[in-house]
């Protein structure tokens, strides 16, 4: 079982940046695709970004393309989400997830973190 722990959330003004981190523990962590999802108040959880196990392939939701960057350091068992040009609409709890074939579908992921809150003020 892979365990995930997010950090890096906080309160920033619109136009600012946040960098989220997710550290994984467990034998298969480096073999996982790693994804970021978010859930805003009163809304369903939505896909944000995903990165392949090697780090060579990434995919993003249209709403964050050009603003967010996902990356990973397998030596540190850590995946990052750099979020720039933040908007109030990005306010949400951000979750990292790990799975062998996750993609953009939450149900395909096997492991989830507890989430970290990002609040963007206008």
Backbone as a ProteinNet text record, in pm:
[ID]
protein_1_A
[PRIMARY]
XXXXXXXXXXXXXXXXXXXXXXXXXXXXXXXXXXXXXXXXXXXXXXXXXXXXXXXXXXXXXXXXXXXXXXXXXXXXXXXXXXXXXXXXXXXXXXXXXXXXXXXXXXXXXXXXXXXXXXXXXX
[TERTIARY]
84.6	0	88.4	63.1	135.8	61.9	134	75.7	124.9	33.9	63.8	35.6	120.1	101.8	130.6	29.4	43.5	87.4	149.4	183.4	194.1	197.9	221.3	101.8	-15	-130.7	-119.3	-211	-209.8	-301.1	-286	-367.5	-278.6	-319.7	-246.9	-346.1	-298	-381.6	-387.5	-491.1	-503.1	-379.1	-332.5	-210.1	-85.4	-98.1	15.2	38.8	128.7	170.7	169.9	151.2	167	238.9	316.2	379.7	339.6	267.3	223.8	322.1	338.3	423.2	342.9	378.9	316.2	426.6	447.4	550.8	487	544.4	490.3	581.6	522	598.3	538.6	625.4	577.1	659.4	662	750.7	724.3	598.5	564.3	544.6	574.6	545.5	609.2	733.7	802.3	747.9	669	609.6	473.2	419.9	285.9	283.4	177	136.4	91.5	118.8	76.1	-11.2	-122.6	-215.4	-248.3	-293.6	-348.9	-495.2	-576.6	-717.9	-751	-866.5	-909.1	-1059.8	-1101.7	-1244.5	-1275.2	-1351.9	-1394.3	-1520.5	-1548.9	-1669.8	-1794.6	-1870.9	-1996.6	-1984.3	-1863.2	-1841.9	-1780.8	-1787.2	-1728.1	-1576.9	-1510.1	-1366	-1334.5	-1235.8	-1202.4	-1053.9	-1023.7	-886.1	-813.4	-686.2	-602.8	-485.7	-407.2	-287.2	-243.8	-168.2	-114.3	24.4	109.4	244.5	275.3	344.3	380.8	484.9	507.4	601.7	742	776.3	910.5	923.6	809.7	812.2	818.1	819.6	835.5	705.2	594.4	465.3	376.2	311.2	218.4	90.3	-14.9	-141.3	-209.8	-286.6	-348.6	-494.6	-572.4	-706.2	-695.5	-791.1	-787.3	-783.9	-849.1	-861.4	-728.4	-628.5	-501.7	-383.7	-407.1	-297.6	-231.7	-99.8	-24.2	-1.4	-70.7	-55.1	4.9	-30.1	16	117.6	214.2	313.7	330.2	316.4	337.4	475.3	543.3	675.7	695.7	799	825.6	975.2	1014.1	1151.9	1144.6	1169.7	1154.9	1258.6	1371.9	1472.3	1419.9	1329.3	1270.7	1127.7	1080.3	942.2	842.7	864.6	783.9	736.5	612	554.5	513.3	528.1	502.8	394.6	327.2	235	265.4	329	357.8	238.5	178.1	57.7	87	80.2	106.6	-19.3	-17.3	-130.3	-261.1	-260.7	-377.1	-496.8	-612.8	-740.1	-827.6	-921.5	-1011.4	-1079.8	-1102.7	-1167.7	-1079.8	-953.1	-864.1	-873	-949.1	-966.5	-1028.6	-959.7	-1006.1	-915.9	-958.6	-869	-804.2	-674.1	-598	-550	-575.7	-540.2	-440.8	-342.7	-259.9	-306.6	-283.7	-329.4	-226.2	-217.2	-122.6	-190.1	-149.9	-205.3	-127.2	-144	-70.2	-128.5	-259.6	-324.3	-427.2	-386.5	-481.3	-538.8	-452.3	-501.3	-577.8	-688.9	-769.5	-893.7	-899.6	-1016.9	-987	-1051.4	-1024.9	-1045	-1143.2	-1174.6	-1064.6	-972.3	-865.1	-746.1	-745.6	-632	-650.1	-539.6	-542.8	-510.8	-435.4	-393.6	-422.1	-463.4	-497.8	-438	-398.7	-358.8	-478.9	-453.4	-560.4	-601.7	-520.6	-554.9	-487.5	-466.3	-413.4	-493.4	-529.5	-621	-543.8	-589.7	-537.6	-650.3	-630.6	-732	-674.2	-744.2	-697	-796.1	-747.6	-832.9	-829.5	-939.9	-949.2	-900.6
-119	0	124.3	212.9	338.7	444.2	515.1	625.4	757.5	853.4	983.1	1093.8	1195.2	1308.8	1437.5	1525.2	1653.5	1763	1864.3	1984.5	2101.3	2221.7	2339.2	2427.4	2387.4	2473.6	2599.8	2692	2816.4	2918.9	3042.7	3154.7	3249	3276.2	3371.2	3461.5	3573.1	3663.3	3617.9	3658.9	3628.8	3679	3597.8	3629.7	3570.6	3521	3463.4	3318.1	3255.8	3118.2	3035.6	2907	2807.9	2687.8	2620.7	2496.5	2386.4	2290.3	2177.4	2061.9	1987.3	1868.5	1749.1	1633.2	1508.7	1405	1358.3	1259	1122.8	1024.8	889.8	794.8	700	592.8	460	361.2	230.9	180.4	49.1	-12.6	28.7	44.6	68.4	214.6	305	445.9	498.7	463.2	517.6	460.8	355.8	296.8	355.2	434.6	489.9	608.4	618.6	749.7	829	957.5	1042	1153.8	1174.4	1276.6	1375.1	1490.3	1590.3	1612.8	1614.8	1646.1	1757.8	1819.7	1921.9	1917.5	1965.5	1972.4	2106.2	2184.6	2315.6	2299.2	2395.4	2386.2	2368	2266.9	2243.2	2181.2	2141.7	2083.6	1944.3	1872.2	1739.9	1749.4	1642.9	1636.4	1635.6	1713.2	1720.6	1699.8	1649.6	1625.4	1757.4	1760.7	1878.1	1844.2	1742.4	1708.8	1567.3	1508.1	1373.8	1367.5	1285.6	1266.2	1117	1072.9	931.9	894.9	764.2	719	770.4	784.6	831	981.8	1051.3	1196.4	1254	1167.4	1215.4	1259.3	1227.1	1259.7	1324	1434.5	1504	1537.4	1554.7	1597.9	1688.2	1783.6	1884.2	1904.6	1944.9	1992.9	2124	2148.5	2270.6	2396.4	2389.9	2508.4	2549.9	2462.4	2496.4	2495.5	2457.3	2453.3	2589.2	2589.2	2712.4	2783	2739.3	2802.1	2705.9	2577.6	2476.8	2385.9	2337.7	2243.4	2131.2	2008.2	1891.5	1834.1	1791.8	1731.9	1630.8	1550.7	1451.9	1429.5	1387.9	1350.2	1212.6	1109.8	973.2	938.6	1005.7	982.1	1025.1	1121.2	1170.9	1121	1039	990.3	1104.6	1211.1	1331.3	1381.5	1423.2	1487.4	1628.6	1720	1861.3	1914.5	2016.8	2091.7	2239.3	2298	2441.3	2513.3	2601.7	2670.8	2820.2	2874.5	3017.3	3086.5	3217.2	3298.3	3248.4	3229.5	3170.2	3264.5	3204.1	3275.7	3230.1	3314	3270.9	3137.5	3110.2	2984.4	2862	2882.9	2771.9	2732.2	2805.3	2771.6	2633.4	2546.1	2407.9	2334.2	2215.6	2120.7	2038.4	2032.2	1962	1827.5	1724.4	1588.3	1530.3	1459.1	1380.9	1236.1	1167.2	1029.6	949.4	820.8	733.2	607.8	565.8	444.6	403.9	278.7	230.8	283.2	304.7	351	458.2	559.8	658	747.1	813.9	908.4	1022.1	1058.2	1169.4	1121.4	991.8	934	901	967.4	948	802.6	736.3	600.3	501	537.2	445.8	451.8	546.2	560.7	474.8	421.4	327.1	390.8	497.9	561	710.5	766.3	908.6	968.6	1095.2	1170.3	1231.8	1301.5	1362.2	1499.2	1557.1	1685.1	1802.2	1907.6	2033.3	2147	2243.2	2348.9	2465.5	2509.4	2631.8	2732.2	2850.3	2955.4	3076.1	3120.2	3234.6	3347.6	3457.6	3572.9	3668.7	3737	3830.4	3969.7
0	0	0	-95.2	-104.4	-24.1	58.7	134.8	79.4	71.3	12.4	112.2	111.6	201.7	127.3	119.3	50.5	147.4	90.7	166.5	69.5	124.9	42.2	16.7	65.2	45.8	129.4	104.5	180.1	119.4	163.4	116.9	37.1	-87	-171	-241.7	-288.6	-367	-512.3	-580.1	-722.1	-796	-888.6	-961.4	-898.7	-777.6	-706.2	-741.5	-665.8	-692.4	-565.5	-585.6	-480.4	-540.4	-457.6	-499.8	-403.5	-454.8	-375.4	-391.6	-284.7	-286.3	-237.7	-288.8	-244.3	-231.4	-110.2	-84.5	-67.3	-136.3	-135.8	-60.8	4.5	68.7	26.9	8.5	-35.5	-151.6	-167.1	-265	-407.4	-443.9	-584.2	-618.1	-524.4	-546.5	-673.6	-700.9	-818.1	-948	-942	-1062.4	-1094.9	-1006.2	-1022.1	-1118	-1196	-1245.1	-1122.7	-1124.7	-1013.8	-1067.8	-1002.3	-1046.8	-935.9	-977.2	-885.9	-923.4	-822.2	-837.5	-738.7	-758.8	-663.8	-646.2	-531.9	-503.4	-440.3	-512.4	-463.7	-379.6	-292	-208.9	-293.6	-260.9	-330.8	-468.4	-504.9	-638.3	-626.8	-737.4	-740.4	-759	-721.1	-740.4	-890.3	-932.2	-1073.6	-1096.4	-1212.9	-1255.3	-1278.2	-1236.6	-1259.8	-1351.5	-1313.1	-1390.2	-1356.6	-1448.3	-1427.1	-1489.1	-1429.5	-1481.4	-1481.7	-1586.7	-1597.8	-1493.3	-1476.9	-1375.3	-1404.7	-1532.7	-1568.9	-1561.8	-1563.1	-1566.3	-1706.2	-1808	-1945.6	-2010.6	-1949.4	-2008.1	-1903.2	-1943.5	-1854.8	-1931.2	-1855.8	-1914.2	-1814	-1867.1	-1781.7	-1819.8	-1722	-1750.5	-1827.1	-1914.8	-1995.2	-1907.5	-1794.8	-1709.1	-1645.9	-1646.2	-1581.2	-1678.7	-1803.2	-1901.3	-1914.4	-1914.4	-1926.3	-1793.8	-1689.8	-1557.5	-1455.3	-1465.4	-1370.4	-1438	-1358.5	-1407.5	-1306.5	-1353.8	-1269.1	-1298	-1194.3	-1209.6	-1097.3	-1110.1	-1005.6	-991.8	-873	-842.2	-779.3	-857.7	-808	-702.1	-704.3	-600.7	-464.3	-464.9	-339.8	-319.8	-415	-408.3	-390.7	-463.4	-448.2	-583.7	-588	-705.9	-665.8	-760.2	-734.3	-827.1	-781.2	-866.9	-846.7	-945.7	-943.1	-1003.7	-927.7	-970.6	-977.5	-1096.7	-1119	-1169.4	-1166.1	-1214.3	-1154.9	-1026.6	-960.5	-964.9	-972.8	-979.5	-863	-821.9	-712.8	-742.5	-872.6	-911.7	-885.4	-856.4	-823.5	-677	-599.4	-458.9	-444.6	-371	-358.6	-261.2	-224.1	-159.3	-270.3	-268.1	-371.1	-316.2	-395.5	-357.2	-457.1	-407.7	-498.3	-492.8	-602.6	-616.2	-693.5	-663.4	-730.3	-781.2	-899.6	-957.2	-1080.4	-1120.7	-1237.6	-1368.3	-1368.7	-1492.6	-1459.9	-1386.9	-1340	-1447.6	-1521.5	-1621.3	-1557.2	-1620.5	-1568.8	-1494.5	-1463.2	-1398.1	-1253.1	-1161.9	-1020.2	-978	-1033.7	-990.2	-1022	-1111	-1148.7	-1055.4	-965	-875	-751.1	-703.5	-591.9	-457.7	-459.7	-334.3	-341	-228.3	-219.6	-93.6	-105.8	11.6	81	189.5	268.5	214.7	130.3	70.6	139.7	62.9	116.5	54.7	135.8	89.2	31.1	-84.7	-145.1	-156.5	-101.9	-104.9	-175.6	-279.3	-359.1	-340.9	-288.8	-262.3	-381	-401.8	-516.3	-478
[MASK]
++++++++++++++++++++++++++++++++++++++++++++++++++++++++++++++++++++++++++++++++++++++++++++++++++++++++++++++++++++++++++

